[in-house]
Amino acid sequence: MAKMRVVIAGYGNVGRGVRQALARTEDMELVGIVSRSPERVRREVGDAVPVRALADSAAWVAEWQPDVAVLCGGSKQDLPVQGPELVKVVNTVDSFDNHSRLPEHFHAMDQAARENGHAAVISTGWDPGVFSMERVLANAFLGVRAYGFYGMTPKGGLSMGHSDALRGIEGVLDARQYTHAVPEAVERVRRGENPDFQPGDMHTRECLIVAEPGADLDRIRKEVVEMPGYFAPYRTTIEFVTQEELNARCAGFPHDGLVVAAGTTGDAGNSANVEYHCRWGSNPEATANILVAHARATVRLARHGGKGAYTILDIPPAYLSPLDREELLAHWM
Ligand SMILES: NC(=O)c1ccc[n+]([C@@H]2O[C@H](COP(=O)([O-])OP(=O)(O)OC[C@H]3O[C@@H](n4cnc5c(N)ncnc54)[C@H](OP(=O)(O)O)[C@@H]3O)[C@@H](O)[C@H]2O)c1
């Protein structure tokens, strides 16, 4: 079988991870990278992979004949614009992670994909993505709600969005935000209480901040704890550190999370508890690996006549796997 031909669209943390993940597959090959800053990407990847301007899509599609493009742009500004444009010319997969705007992204991708006879798998990473599937499975099996907790390890999970929000405050040079699950809240869910949590009941937020010399630390502290949505509802700790200390303590992009649901089965009320826990040493690399499996599924969906937008909920797991049916039947059932 010819290898599936894959383009990476947008080259940042996730794009880098997709390149490394593709190199570990045997059935897929990276045919090129497209970017708004091709010179920057060329400096990084050298001659190993062809790099083109993202906007020249007619040219690189004609040259490379890709089966699928893995869209690695940011969810806030890039994917809502790039997604509907790129799916006009190629099948796509993305990890759009703005939950509140997910229906809007689905419909924009669905329309553009259908009009051009392509398949678009959207919002597939770990959350949204694998966690979405686990939530839906738990609800389908037990009829209860499923809860998501993040930062179960002592180090907690690095939140890029909250770190960006801290860096946006005047007087802040650099910052990281680690999310921690509240252990008592996890235990309440495990006991089957199905609590009505407020956002601040489930997680606490730990901020490490490098401030400009002479900055008003009390003002920064106040702006952080009062920031609506991001920190105001949460128990938040703030530590001011030097850049060297931040660099030493905050290497990489660790994250982890738990989907947990608890209920009962049968008339006797037997307890039933399902949990799915993942621990990622690198959030963008993990997201990239999930994206690459879904790139495989996108190509298979398209080959089976799939047109329009899909989510992880629509994809048979066998489409994700590099293993054939006989191997799956013999060893993985
Ligand atoms: N669903 C999930 O579970 C999940 C998990 C993690 C992340 N994500 C999503 O993945 C998205 C991408 O994350 P990321 O960490 O890869 O973001 P990122 O590093 O900021 O990259 C985003 C885009 O910014 C541009 N860029 C990156 N580095 C640059 C630089 N040094 N100079 C100029 N431009 C640069 C690249 O576009 P060009 O190459 O076109 O310039 C790249 O595609 C996030 O926005 C998030 O929505 C989803």
The ligand as a MOL file (V3000), in Angstrom:
LIG
                    3D

  0  0  0     0  0            999 V3000
M  V30 BEGIN CTAB
M  V30 COUNTS 48 52 0 0 0
M  V30 BEGIN ATOM
M  V30 1 N -7.4570 19.5640 21.8200 0
M  V30 2 C -6.4060 19.4930 22.6060 0
M  V30 3 O -6.3310 18.6350 23.4980 0
M  V30 4 C -5.2550 20.4460 22.4410 0
M  V30 5 C -4.1260 20.3020 23.2520 0
M  V30 6 C -3.0490 21.1800 23.0460 0
M  V30 7 C -3.1170 22.1630 22.0640 0
M  V30 8 N -4.2490 22.2690 21.3010 0 CHG=1
M  V30 9 C -4.3560 23.3200 20.2660 0
M  V30 10 O -3.2040 23.3620 19.4760 0
M  V30 11 C -2.9780 24.7250 19.1080 0
M  V30 12 C -1.5370 24.9260 18.7350 0
M  V30 13 O -0.7230 24.8080 19.9110 0
M  V30 14 P 0.8290 25.1380 19.8500 0
M  V30 15 O 1.3530 24.9270 21.2220 0
M  V30 16 O 1.4360 24.4350 18.7110 0 CHG=-1
M  V30 17 O 0.7900 26.6970 19.5300 0
M  V30 18 P 1.9920 27.5850 18.9810 0
M  V30 19 O 3.3050 26.9380 19.2870 0
M  V30 20 O 1.7240 28.9630 19.4660 0
M  V30 21 O 1.7850 27.5410 17.3840 0
M  V30 22 C 0.6290 28.0610 16.7780 0
M  V30 23 C 1.0110 28.7070 15.4510 0
M  V30 24 O 1.7940 29.8640 15.7070 0
M  V30 25 C 2.7930 30.0120 14.7170 0
M  V30 26 N 4.1070 30.0630 15.3790 0
M  V30 27 C 4.6150 29.1460 16.2580 0
M  V30 28 N 5.8360 29.5350 16.6950 0
M  V30 29 C 6.1030 30.7130 16.0830 0
M  V30 30 C 7.2070 31.6050 16.0980 0
M  V30 31 N 8.2870 31.3610 16.8570 0
M  V30 32 N 7.1290 32.7090 15.3350 0
M  V30 33 C 6.0580 32.9730 14.5650 0
M  V30 34 N 4.9780 32.1560 14.4910 0
M  V30 35 C 5.0120 31.0370 15.2410 0
M  V30 36 C 2.7080 28.7910 13.7930 0
M  V30 37 O 1.9880 29.1690 12.5980 0
M  V30 38 P 2.7940 29.4420 11.2180 0
M  V30 39 O 3.7350 28.2850 11.0120 0
M  V30 40 O 1.7250 29.5480 10.2080 0
M  V30 41 O 3.5420 30.7260 11.4250 0
M  V30 42 C 1.8820 27.8050 14.5840 0
M  V30 43 O 1.0610 26.9850 13.7820 0
M  V30 44 C -3.4360 25.5230 20.3470 0
M  V30 45 O -3.9460 26.7770 19.9850 0
M  V30 46 C -4.5110 24.6740 20.9140 0
M  V30 47 O -5.7360 25.1910 20.4910 0
M  V30 48 C -5.3020 21.4350 21.4620 0
M  V30 END ATOM
M  V30 BEGIN BOND
M  V30 1 1 1 2
M  V30 2 2 2 3
M  V30 3 1 2 4
M  V30 4 1 4 5
M  V30 5 2 4 48
M  V30 6 2 5 6
M  V30 7 1 6 7
M  V30 8 2 7 8
M  V30 9 1 8 9
M  V30 10 1 8 48
M  V30 11 1 9 10
M  V30 12 1 9 46
M  V30 13 1 10 11
M  V30 14 1 11 12
M  V30 15 1 11 44
M  V30 16 1 12 13
M  V30 17 1 13 14
M  V30 18 2 14 15
M  V30 19 1 14 16
M  V30 20 1 14 17
M  V30 21 1 17 18
M  V30 22 2 18 19
M  V30 23 1 18 20
M  V30 24 1 18 21
M  V30 25 1 21 22
M  V30 26 1 22 23
M  V30 27 1 23 24
M  V30 28 1 23 42
M  V30 29 1 24 25
M  V30 30 1 25 26
M  V30 31 1 25 36
M  V30 32 1 26 27
M  V30 33 1 26 35
M  V30 34 2 27 28
M  V30 35 1 28 29
M  V30 36 1 29 30
M  V30 37 2 29 35
M  V30 38 1 30 31
M  V30 39 2 30 32
M  V30 40 1 32 33
M  V30 41 2 33 34
M  V30 42 1 34 35
M  V30 43 1 36 37
M  V30 44 1 36 42
M  V30 45 1 37 38
M  V30 46 2 38 39
M  V30 47 1 38 40
M  V30 48 1 38 41
M  V30 49 1 42 43
M  V30 50 1 44 45
M  V30 51 1 44 46
M  V30 52 1 46 47
M  V30 END BOND
M  V30 END CTAB
M  END
